[in-house]
Structures are given as C-alpha cells and as structure tokens.
Amino acid sequence: MGSAGDITGWITLFFGLYGLAAGVGEFRNPGFWSKMVREVQTTSALQFLTGLFVLTLGATIYLVNPFNPADWLSILITVIGGWIVVEGLLILAVGDWFMGLASRMMANGSRAWAIFAIVFGFAAIFAGLLRLQV
C-alpha cells in the first residue's frame, strides 16, 4: 500500500498491468474483445452495469488522484479518469450507439489494439515503477 504521494504512481502501475493483461488476453483468444463488446451492446442490463462500473471507476480515479499542474503524469491520470467518467456516462445514456462505435473500432483491428494495449501496458508499468522508485 502506498502513501498519498505515491497515488499517481500506483494508478499508473495498475493501468499498465491492466493494459498488459488485456492485450495478452486478446492475443491468446483473438476476438475476445469484440465478442465482449457485442454482448454488452445487445444486453440492456450489461450496458447499465458496465456504464455504472465505468462511471464509478473513472470518478474514483479522478477524485483520488492528487492533481498537480506541474506534474505531467498527474495531469495525464486526471485526464484519463475524467475521460473514463465521460465514457461511463455515454454507456449509460446512449449505450447502444456507443457500444456500436466500439464494436466497429474493434471489428478489424483486434490485433492492432492488442499490440497497442501491450505497448501502453509496458510504458505505464515503467512510468509507474519509475514514479514509485521501486
């Protein structure tokens, strides 16, 4: 568990672990992401629960991360948290449209998205560990 000064580093590290695991999962089981998006798109209860979860996660990141205008990583994590809030609100308000957009984005490029997730994962893990000086 970290101190208040390490929160940005921990959030970044966990973003990286998430990105790495998600990318590896898509490589291991191609089409997993697009199938998941289609399932959420076709089920109102999943849309609502996903939107609520995403909104809650984004709000938590946005509120917990200590914003420091002189710290680029703090700014980035705050912006990501804010974007996750917007994403959750969009899923709740116009979930069919938003998940349709996500489905089209995933349709042909799942391998490219997986590579992006893995690269992002490694970069975020590195940035998080550098911040935490582990």
Secondary structure, DSSP 8 states (H G I E B T S, - for coil): ---GGGHHHHHHHHHHHHHHHHHHHHHHSTTHHHHHHHHHHH-HHHHHHHHHHHHHHHHHHHHHS---TT-HHHHHHHHHHHHHHHHHHHHHHHHHHHHHHHHHHHHS-HHHHHHHHHHHHHHHHHHHHHHHT-
